[in-house]
Amino acid sequence: MEAPDIVVPVREGAANEQLRYALRSWAAHLPHGRVWVVGHLPAWAVGVRHIRTRQTGTKYQNTTLAVRTACEHPAVSESFYLANDDMFVMRPQPDGMPVLHRGPVRNVEAYYAARASGKYLQGLRETRDLLVELGHPDPLSYELHVPMPVVKSGMLSALDVGRHLAVVHKRTLYGTLAQLGGEEIADVKILHRAPRGYGPESPFLSTMPDSFGAGHVGQFIRRAFPTPCRYERRRR
């Protein structure tokens, strides 16, 4: 059985050093088929497949369009890993990515409600309410910063169900409707510059631009993957 492809939406903009090191981590630790960059292709990226999309909406709309476009593309494998350009696989995953979740949506909602409001929290609540209407009274959140195993047909169905939502939590909608289950973990996103919250035992990490560029976690990731991989144009 062939390994799943990796699909990664990439926004328009900078050189994206996080993506460079994410690719290094996937090449080293996550068995996969092809890598599909959906959206913007950095000039240094080679050996990946590229699907161009128009990024004229919000960041949430742009990523949802990217996922839908990948699912509708006939050459993308039916099962794939949905990743972001800031998701790093730090330890070998010889059996592929496990299914992971963040626990009940109600707990994740409480976390964000205590810290901020806005479109993301509104989208979380609207996605939860939709799932409750569909017969899932206590859904799990799959909004983790780790690659997620996805089946194209199931994700397309989930996106159709949530088409009317301005900020659909597509991982949660898909994971719940597909009844993925999985193992609960804390989110691996490192938001700060301090040397805490991760270590050599961490199987997965994710960063913000600031924590990657100026924080200890960025130094940790760069030291872990110092060698260019097959997805990079070699620097002269």
Backbone as CSV, one residue per row, in Angstrom:
resi,resn,N_x,N_y,N_z,CA_x,CA_y,CA_z,C_x,C_y,C_z
1,MET,0.848,-1.193,0.000,0.000,0.000,0.000,0.882,1.242,0.000
2,GLU,0.612,2.170,-0.914,1.430,3.372,-1.009,1.176,4.297,0.173
3,ALA,2.229,5.022,0.568,2.102,5.980,1.659,1.252,7.162,1.203
4,PRO,0.524,7.788,2.117,-0.307,8.938,1.752,0.547,10.125,1.294
5,ASP,-0.028,10.932,0.423,0.586,12.209,0.095,0.460,13.154,1.287
6,ILE,1.191,14.264,1.219,1.050,15.360,2.185,0.517,16.573,1.436
7,VAL,-0.520,17.190,1.977,-1.102,18.407,1.415,-0.850,19.538,2.396
8,VAL,-0.250,20.631,1.905,0.056,21.759,2.778,-0.367,23.071,2.110
9,PRO,-1.402,23.731,2.631,-1.743,25.063,2.131,-0.656,26.067,2.517
10,VAL,-0.286,26.934,1.591,0.757,27.930,1.848,0.257,29.288,1.375
11,ARG,0.316,30.257,2.274,-0.146,31.601,1.931,0.883,32.320,1.075
12,GLU,0.414,33.339,0.367,1.316,34.179,-0.411,2.192,34.994,0.537
13,GLY,3.430,35.232,0.116,4.270,36.076,0.958,5.730,35.705,0.962
14,ALA,6.284,35.659,2.158,7.723,35.609,2.360,8.323,34.272,1.958
15,ALA,9.626,34.141,2.213,10.384,32.947,1.815,9.946,31.707,2.574
16,ASN,9.367,31.901,3.763,8.757,30.815,4.538,9.785,29.778,4.989
17,GLU,10.638,30.189,5.921,11.633,29.268,6.482,10.987,28.170,7.328
18,GLN,9.819,28.456,7.904,9.138,27.391,8.643,8.809,26.227,7.716
19,LEU,8.321,26.525,6.523,8.010,25.454,5.571,9.266,24.675,5.204
20,ARG,10.366,25.356,5.043,11.622,24.678,4.700,11.946,23.597,5.738
21,TYR,11.840,23.954,7.008,12.190,22.994,8.053,11.072,21.976,8.294
22,ALA,9.830,22.364,8.028,8.756,21.373,8.076,8.999,20.288,7.026
23,LEU,9.366,20.684,5.821,9.670,19.716,4.767,10.839,18.818,5.167
24,ARG,11.856,19.387,5.771,12.980,18.573,6.236,12.514,17.534,7.254
25,SER,11.624,17.956,8.138,11.151,17.025,9.177,10.297,15.917,8.567
26,TRP,9.469,16.263,7.572,8.640,15.232,6.936,9.507,14.267,6.132
27,ALA,10.489,14.813,5.432,11.373,13.958,4.649,12.133,12.984,5.546
28,ALA,12.473,13.435,6.741,13.258,12.600,7.655,12.405,11.609,8.431
29,HIS,11.177,11.993,8.808,10.462,11.239,9.843,9.061,10.756,9.488
30,LEU,8.496,11.194,8.370,7.118,10.824,8.059,7.051,10.181,6.674
31,PRO,6.910,8.867,6.604,6.791,8.218,5.294,5.584,8.785,4.531
32,HIS,5.813,9.164,3.280,4.746,9.772,2.494,5.013,9.584,1.010
33,GLY,4.003,9.852,0.218,4.134,9.814,-1.226,4.663,11.141,-1.737
34,ARG,3.790,11.923,-2.343,4.179,13.233,-2.848,3.789,14.328,-1.855
35,VAL,4.444,15.468,-1.996,4.052,16.655,-1.246,3.365,17.603,-2.210
36,TRP,2.172,18.057,-1.815,1.402,19.009,-2.612,1.362,20.344,-1.879
37,VAL,1.968,21.363,-2.469,1.881,22.722,-1.955,0.707,23.393,-2.662
38,VAL,-0.278,23.831,-1.881,-1.496,24.414,-2.445,-1.527,25.896,-2.097
39,GLY,-1.519,26.729,-3.112,-1.467,28.167,-2.910,-0.175,28.729,-3.475
40,HIS,0.670,29.244,-2.590,1.914,29.889,-3.009,3.083,28.907,-2.945
41,LEU,3.900,28.875,-4.004,5.081,28.020,-4.040,6.327,28.884,-3.876
42,PRO,7.066,28.752,-2.765,8.311,29.518,-2.613,9.318,29.165,-3.707
43,ALA,10.146,30.127,-4.061,11.087,29.942,-5.165,12.099,28.840,-4.887
44,TRP,12.375,28.566,-3.623,13.402,27.573,-3.285,12.873,26.142,-3.266
45,ALA,11.552,25.967,-3.345,10.958,24.634,-3.213,11.033,23.873,-4.536
46,VAL,11.544,22.657,-4.488,11.636,21.795,-5.669,11.138,20.399,-5.300
47,GLY,10.794,19.625,-6.311,10.402,18.244,-6.064,9.041,18.069,-5.443
48,VAL,8.274,19.159,-5.321,6.917,19.080,-4.794,5.947,19.334,-5.945
49,ARG,4.717,18.909,-5.782,3.657,19.247,-6.725,2.993,20.538,-6.257
50,HIS,2.574,21.362,-7.223,2.023,22.669,-6.878,0.630,22.811,-7.472
51,ILE,-0.316,23.238,-6.646,-1.655,23.588,-7.097,-1.875,25.057,-6.741
52,ARG,-2.019,25.889,-7.747,-2.202,27.315,-7.498,-3.668,27.598,-7.155
53,THR,-3.891,28.447,-6.176,-5.241,28.894,-5.830,-5.245,30.409,-5.697
54,ARG,-6.414,30.995,-5.854,-6.575,32.435,-5.650,-6.805,32.690,-4.170
55,GLN,-5.972,33.543,-3.600,-6.078,33.828,-2.169,-6.657,35.227,-1.984
56,THR,-7.953,35.317,-2.191,-8.630,36.608,-2.150,-9.565,36.746,-0.956
57,GLY,-9.694,35.695,-0.151,-10.583,35.750,0.997,-9.821,35.922,2.293
58,THR,-10.481,35.629,3.406,-9.803,35.618,4.695,-8.853,34.424,4.741
59,LYS,-7.990,34.387,5.753,-7.073,33.248,5.860,-7.835,31.949,6.048
60,TYR,-8.982,32.011,6.704,-9.785,30.811,6.910,-10.406,30.347,5.592
61,GLN,-10.927,31.293,4.826,-11.501,30.945,3.528,-10.430,30.424,2.572
62,ASN,-9.247,31.026,2.619,-8.172,30.594,1.725,-7.734,29.161,2.019
63,THR,-7.610,28.817,3.290,-7.182,27.459,3.615,-8.280,26.449,3.311
64,THR,-9.539,26.834,3.534,-10.632,25.932,3.194,-10.678,25.681,1.696
65,LEU,-10.474,26.724,0.907,-10.407,26.559,-0.544,-9.249,25.648,-0.927
66,ALA,-8.115,25.814,-0.277,-6.951,24.978,-0.579,-7.246,23.508,-0.311
67,VAL,-7.891,23.223,0.818,-8.206,21.837,1.149,-9.212,21.263,0.153
68,ARG,-10.240,22.028,-0.163,-11.223,21.555,-1.137,-10.560,21.293,-2.494
69,THR,-9.707,22.208,-2.930,-9.041,22.059,-4.215,-8.182,20.800,-4.250
70,ALA,-7.466,20.539,-3.162,-6.644,19.321,-3.098,-7.519,18.075,-3.151
71,CYS,-8.639,18.107,-2.427,-9.526,16.944,-2.403,-10.154,16.683,-3.771
72,GLU,-10.324,17.730,-4.569,-10.935,17.585,-5.885,-9.915,17.264,-6.968
73,HIS,-8.628,17.328,-6.631,-7.586,17.082,-7.633,-7.403,15.573,-7.806
74,PRO,-7.515,15.070,-9.031,-7.475,13.608,-9.218,-6.134,12.963,-8.905
75,ALA,-5.047,13.734,-8.939,-3.727,13.135,-8.723,-3.330,13.071,-7.251
76,VAL,-4.037,13.793,-6.388,-3.761,13.702,-4.952,-4.290,12.361,-4.455
77,SER,-3.515,11.684,-3.625,-3.923,10.364,-3.127,-5.233,10.473,-2.347
78,GLU,-6.056,9.418,-2.427,-7.359,9.424,-1.758,-7.203,9.634,-0.254
79,SER,-6.206,9.029,0.331,-5.861,9.298,1.726,-4.605,10.152,1.750
80,PHE,-4.629,11.234,2.500,-3.453,12.096,2.583,-3.333,12.672,3.983
81,TYR,-2.193,13.294,4.249,-1.983,14.007,5.498,-2.193,15.495,5.247
82,LEU,-3.086,16.094,6.000,-3.297,17.533,5.928,-2.373,18.203,6.937
83,ALA,-1.465,19.030,6.431,-0.477,19.685,7.290,-0.522,21.190,7.075
84,ASN,0.078,21.923,7.992,0.356,23.343,7.822,1.851,23.518,7.623
85,ASP,2.236,24.697,7.178,3.659,24.929,6.905,4.474,25.170,8.164
86,ASP,3.843,25.076,9.341,4.568,25.252,10.603,4.415,24.025,11.499
87,MET,4.231,22.863,10.893,4.090,21.612,11.646,5.325,20.751,11.422
88,PHE,6.002,20.413,12.510,7.271,19.696,12.435,7.123,18.317,13.080
89,VAL,7.531,17.293,12.362,7.526,15.927,12.891,8.932,15.654,13.414
90,MET,9.073,15.617,14.728,10.394,15.617,15.358,10.941,14.222,15.634
91,ARG,10.075,13.225,15.607,10.498,11.852,15.873,9.995,10.949,14.748
92,PRO,10.709,9.871,14.424,10.275,8.990,13.339,8.878,8.418,13.594
93,GLN,8.084,8.379,12.519,6.735,7.807,12.566,6.679,6.668,11.536
94,PRO,7.318,5.539,11.819,7.434,4.482,10.808,6.099,3.910,10.360
95,ASP,5.078,4.012,11.201,3.751,3.499,10.851,2.828,4.591,10.334
96,GLY,3.374,5.769,10.063,2.558,6.882,9.602,1.989,7.688,10.754
97,MET,1.247,8.731,10.403,0.682,9.607,11.421,-0.459,8.940,12.165
98,PRO,-0.423,8.970,13.491,-1.587,8.513,14.258,-2.711,9.539,14.179
99,VAL,-3.918,9.116,14.506,-5.047,10.043,14.622,-5.009,10.646,16.019
100,LEU,-4.936,11.961,16.081,-4.810,12.663,17.354,-5.901,13.725,17.461
101,HIS,-6.369,13.965,18.667,-7.346,15.029,18.892,-6.991,15.785,20.162
102,ARG,-7.722,16.875,20.402,-7.410,17.792,21.490,-8.360,17.656,22.672
103,GLY,-9.237,16.666,22.626,-10.238,16.510,23.666,-11.550,17.155,23.259
104,PRO,-12.535,17.173,24.148,-13.847,17.722,23.816,-13.775,19.196,23.394
105,VAL,-14.603,19.535,22.418,-14.662,20.925,21.955,-14.999,21.866,23.104
106,ARG,-15.837,21.423,24.040,-16.233,22.293,25.152,-15.020,22.733,25.969
107,ASN,-14.028,21.873,26.113,-12.821,22.257,26.849,-11.971,23.232,26.059
108,VAL,-11.871,22.995,24.760,-11.098,23.901,23.908,-11.783,25.269,23.844
109,GLU,-13.098,25.264,23.793,-13.846,26.529,23.789,-13.572,27.318,25.064
110,ALA,-13.557,26.638,26.204,-13.291,27.325,27.470,-11.894,27.943,27.467
111,TYR,-10.938,27.247,26.892,-9.561,27.750,26.820,-9.516,29.061,26.036
112,TYR,-10.134,29.076,24.855,-10.077,30.280,24.023,-10.975,31.388,24.555
113,ALA,-12.096,31.024,25.151,-12.996,32.044,25.687,-12.348,32.819,26.825
114,ALA,-11.454,32.173,27.563,-10.767,32.840,28.673,-9.643,33.754,28.203
115,ARG,-9.252,33.636,26.945,-8.091,34.380,26.453,-8.418,35.389,25.370
116,ALA,-9.406,35.104,24.569,-9.674,35.990,23.451,-11.062,35.715,22.904
117,SER,-11.505,36.605,22.060,-12.714,36.372,21.290,-12.356,36.628,19.835
118,GLY,-13.332,36.593,18.988,-13.043,36.857,17.598,-13.536,35.762,16.698
119,LYS,-13.081,35.821,15.449,-13.619,34.940,14.417,-13.294,33.469,14.680
120,TYR,-12.110,33.196,15.220,-11.747,31.797,15.450,-12.674,31.166,16.484
121,LEU,-12.896,31.873,17.583,-13.788,31.358,18.627,-15.221,31.268,18.122
122,GLN,-15.651,32.249,17.354,-16.991,32.195,16.774,-17.128,30.974,15.864
123,GLY,-16.097,30.709,15.048,-16.128,29.549,14.172,-16.147,28.246,14.946
124,LEU,-15.416,28.197,16.055,-15.432,27.005,16.910,-16.850,26.741,17.409
125,ARG,-17.504,27.791,17.898,-18.843,27.619,18.449,-19.848,27.238,17.362
126,GLU,-19.729,27.854,16.193,-20.661,27.537,15.113,-20.438,26.120,14.596
127,THR,-19.195,25.690,14.538,-18.919,24.313,14.126,-19.462,23.330,15.154
128,ARG,-19.264,23.633,16.435,-19.817,22.779,17.495,-21.334,22.707,17.406
129,ASP,-21.981,23.860,17.237,-23.442,23.878,17.171,-23.940,23.059,15.985
130,LEU,-23.248,23.148,14.865,-23.624,22.365,13.691,-23.511,20.873,13.979
131,LEU,-22.431,20.478,14.637,-22.256,19.066,14.961,-23.309,18.577,15.951
132,VAL,-23.671,19.427,16.893,-24.745,19.060,17.834,-26.045,18.841,17.069
133,GLU,-26.355,19.739,16.123,-27.559,19.586,15.303,-27.533,18.279,14.523
134,LEU,-26.340,17.831,14.150,-26.199,16.616,13.349,-26.118,15.355,14.197
135,GLY,-26.309,15.499,15.511,-26.371,14.321,16.363,-25.093,13.983,17.096
136,HIS,-24.193,14.965,17.255,-22.934,14.747,17.977,-22.905,15.717,19.165
137,PRO,-23.517,15.348,20.292,-23.718,16.291,21.393,-22.437,16.737,22.095
138,ASP,-21.386,15.949,22.026,-20.142,16.305,22.719,-18.952,15.985,21.808
139,PRO,-18.799,16.731,20.724,-17.772,16.389,19.728,-16.359,16.645,20.235
140,LEU,-15.417,15.969,19.617,-14.006,16.168,19.890,-13.447,17.253,18.980
141,SER,-12.443,17.958,19.478,-11.728,18.938,18.661,-10.498,18.279,18.032
142,TYR,-10.368,18.464,16.743,-9.184,17.983,16.022,-8.300,19.139,15.566
143,GLU,-8.494,20.309,16.198,-7.723,21.498,15.808,-6.358,21.490,16.491
144,LEU,-5.574,20.490,16.184,-4.202,20.371,16.665,-3.236,20.807,15.581
145,HIS,-2.048,21.221,15.997,-1.015,21.615,15.039,-0.098,20.440,14.736
146,VAL,-0.710,19.375,14.222,0.003,18.182,13.774,-0.638,17.733,12.469
147,PRO,0.097,17.043,11.593,-0.528,16.521,10.376,-1.678,15.578,10.719
148,MET,-2.737,15.663,9.926,-3.959,14.884,10.197,-4.247,13.940,9.037
149,PRO,-4.445,12.655,9.304,-4.859,11.749,8.234,-6.268,12.093,7.748
150,VAL,-6.399,12.213,6.428,-7.659,12.640,5.818,-7.976,11.730,4.640
151,VAL,-9.260,11.454,4.441,-9.753,10.791,3.232,-10.511,11.840,2.419
152,LYS,-10.160,11.960,1.148,-10.685,13.040,0.319,-12.209,13.089,0.312
153,SER,-12.841,11.946,0.073,-14.297,11.935,-0.046,-14.964,12.383,1.247
154,GLY,-14.424,11.962,2.391,-14.984,12.357,3.673,-14.795,13.832,3.951
155,MET,-13.632,14.367,3.618,-13.396,15.790,3.827,-14.289,16.632,2.928
156,LEU,-14.472,16.226,1.671,-15.364,16.973,0.790,-16.786,16.986,1.337
157,SER,-17.235,15.864,1.858,-18.568,15.811,2.457,-18.673,16.763,3.644
158,ALA,-17.629,16.784,4.486,-17.635,17.679,5.643,-17.639,19.137,5.212
159,LEU,-16.849,19.476,4.203,-16.817,20.862,3.731,-18.158,21.272,3.135
160,ASP,-18.834,20.344,2.485,-20.164,20.653,1.965,-21.143,20.915,3.106
161,VAL,-21.063,20.113,4.160,-21.954,20.296,5.314,-21.710,21.650,5.976
162,GLY,-20.446,22.070,6.041,-20.110,23.318,6.713,-19.922,24.497,5.776
163,ARG,-20.417,24.375,4.552,-20.174,25.408,3.545,-20.692,26.783,3.979
164,HIS,-21.754,26.822,4.767,-22.375,28.097,5.137,-21.648,28.805,6.278
165,LEU,-20.683,28.157,6.914,-19.981,28.766,8.046,-18.858,29.665,7.553
166,ALA,-18.745,30.858,8.132,-17.695,31.799,7.725,-16.317,31.287,8.119
167,VAL,-16.221,30.665,9.302,-14.956,30.107,9.791,-15.238,28.673,10.226
168,VAL,-15.183,27.767,9.292,-15.452,26.371,9.614,-14.199,25.733,10.197
169,HIS,-14.342,25.034,11.314,-13.244,24.264,11.881,-13.247,22.907,11.177
170,LYS,-12.592,22.895,10.022,-12.740,21.769,9.098,-12.147,20.481,9.641
171,ARG,-11.073,20.551,10.404,-10.507,19.333,10.977,-11.494,18.704,11.970
172,THR,-12.091,19.550,12.800,-13.054,19.061,13.779,-14.305,18.527,13.100
173,LEU,-14.799,19.247,12.109,-15.995,18.814,11.399,-15.737,17.468,10.723
174,TYR,-14.607,17.362,10.025,-14.286,16.109,9.344,-14.053,14.978,10.349
175,GLY,-13.242,15.219,11.353,-12.900,14.165,12.303,-14.105,13.610,13.033
176,THR,-15.044,14.510,13.368,-16.244,14.069,14.074,-17.191,13.314,13.143
177,LEU,-17.438,13.872,11.967,-18.359,13.213,11.037,-17.816,11.873,10.562
178,ALA,-16.484,11.783,10.419,-15.864,10.522,9.994,-15.666,9.557,11.157
179,GLN,-15.988,10.009,12.384,-15.865,9.187,13.594,-14.449,8.614,13.716
180,LEU,-13.474,9.513,13.626,-12.078,9.077,13.642,-11.616,8.573,15.001
181,GLY,-12.181,9.141,16.079,-11.666,8.757,17.397,-10.245,9.262,17.560
182,GLY,-9.353,8.390,18.000,-7.956,8.766,18.134,-7.530,8.986,19.569
183,GLU,-6.308,9.456,19.712,-5.682,9.676,21.026,-5.664,11.158,21.354
184,GLU,-5.978,11.485,22.597,-5.964,12.885,23.022,-4.558,13.311,23.412
185,ILE,-4.150,14.480,22.914,-2.894,15.100,23.321,-3.125,16.597,23.506
186,ALA,-2.231,17.236,24.222,-2.247,18.693,24.294,-1.700,19.258,22.993
187,ASP,-2.139,20.462,22.648,-1.619,21.061,21.417,-0.128,21.315,21.560
188,VAL,0.590,21.218,20.439,2.056,21.292,20.457,2.568,22.653,19.991
189,LYS,1.683,23.611,19.802,2.083,24.936,19.331,2.862,25.666,20.427
190,ILE,4.049,26.137,20.086,4.868,26.919,21.016,4.743,28.384,20.633
191,LEU,4.159,29.184,21.521,3.851,30.575,21.221,4.915,31.544,21.699
192,HIS,5.837,31.081,22.529,6.750,31.974,23.245,8.196,31.703,22.834
193,ARG,9.080,32.556,23.304,10.506,32.413,22.993,11.265,31.591,24.027
194,ALA,10.632,31.299,25.146,11.328,30.649,26.259,11.608,29.166,25.963
195,PRO,12.660,28.605,26.607,12.998,27.187,26.399,12.167,26.265,27.280
196,ARG,10.861,26.229,27.038,9.977,25.369,27.835,8.817,24.905,26.968
197,GLY,8.214,23.813,27.417,7.051,23.285,26.715,7.366,22.251,25.660
198,TYR,8.629,21.883,25.543,9.052,20.909,24.539,10.406,20.361,24.951
199,GLY,10.848,19.320,24.261,12.156,18.745,24.557,12.501,17.659,23.561
200,PRO,13.606,16.960,23.780,14.035,15.912,22.842,13.009,14.797,22.663
201,GLU,12.130,14.631,23.648,11.137,13.567,23.563,9.894,13.982,22.764
202,SER,9.779,15.249,22.393,8.577,15.738,21.718,8.465,15.132,20.322
203,PRO,7.377,14.400,20.027,7.254,13.827,18.687,6.829,14.839,17.633
204,PHE,6.122,15.897,18.059,5.621,16.901,17.126,5.781,18.286,17.751
205,LEU,6.023,19.275,16.895,6.100,20.663,17.339,5.479,21.557,16.281
206,SER,5.067,22.732,16.725,4.609,23.767,15.816,5.018,25.111,16.407
207,THR,5.147,26.108,15.559,5.651,27.399,16.020,4.837,28.545,15.436
208,MET,5.030,29.706,16.020,4.625,30.973,15.433,5.829,31.551,14.698
209,PRO,5.620,32.494,13.778,6.786,33.107,13.123,7.809,33.666,14.107
210,ASP,7.336,34.295,15.202,8.269,34.868,16.168,8.981,33.786,16.975
211,SER,8.251,32.776,17.439,8.915,31.737,18.238,9.874,30.922,17.382
212,PHE,9.570,30.782,16.096,10.501,30.082,15.207,11.717,30.947,14.897
213,GLY,11.488,32.209,14.610,12.589,33.063,14.184,13.474,33.559,15.311
214,ALA,12.884,33.819,16.482,13.642,34.443,17.570,13.614,33.657,18.874
215,GLY,12.908,32.536,18.908,12.783,31.785,20.147,13.692,30.572,20.219
216,HIS,13.775,30.009,21.420,14.580,28.801,21.628,14.064,27.625,20.808
217,VAL,12.731,27.543,20.643,12.179,26.408,19.908,12.625,26.425,18.452
218,GLY,12.762,27.624,17.880,13.258,27.714,16.513,14.692,27.213,16.395
219,GLN,15.515,27.581,17.358,16.888,27.079,17.372,16.905,25.566,17.513
220,PHE,16.030,25.040,18.354,15.937,23.596,18.578,15.575,22.865,17.282
221,ILE,14.605,23.391,16.549,14.179,22.766,15.298,15.277,22.868,14.245
222,ARG,15.915,24.015,14.139,16.970,24.181,13.124,18.166,23.276,13.408
223,ARG,18.468,23.079,14.690,19.555,22.155,15.022,19.180,20.708,14.703
224,ALA,17.892,20.386,14.816,17.458,19.017,14.565,17.531,18.649,13.088
225,PHE,17.407,19.664,12.204,17.378,19.395,10.759,18.313,20.355,10.033
226,PRO,19.634,20.187,10.216,20.577,21.133,9.630,20.835,20.924,8.137
227,THR,20.440,19.771,7.611,20.813,19.414,6.245,19.640,19.615,5.289
228,PRO,19.854,20.290,4.158,18.784,20.436,3.165,18.238,19.079,2.721
229,CYS,16.950,19.040,2.413,16.314,17.796,1.979,16.018,17.863,0.485
230,ARG,15.390,16.833,-0.024,15.142,16.730,-1.459,14.126,17.747,-1.967
231,TYR,13.493,18.462,-1.069,12.487,19.444,-1.481,13.021,20.877,-1.529
232,GLU,14.333,21.025,-1.479,14.922,22.368,-1.474,15.894,22.541,-2.623
233,ARG,15.827,23.702,-3.236,16.853,24.093,-4.184,18.105,24.447,-3.390
234,ARG,19.204,23.855,-3.733,20.426,24.079,-2.960,20.900,25.514,-3.081
235,ARG,21.283,26.076,-1.964,21.817,27.440,-1.953,23.204,27.464,-2.598
236,ARG,23.501,28.533,-3.326,24.836,28.666,-3.939,25.736,29.516,-3.074
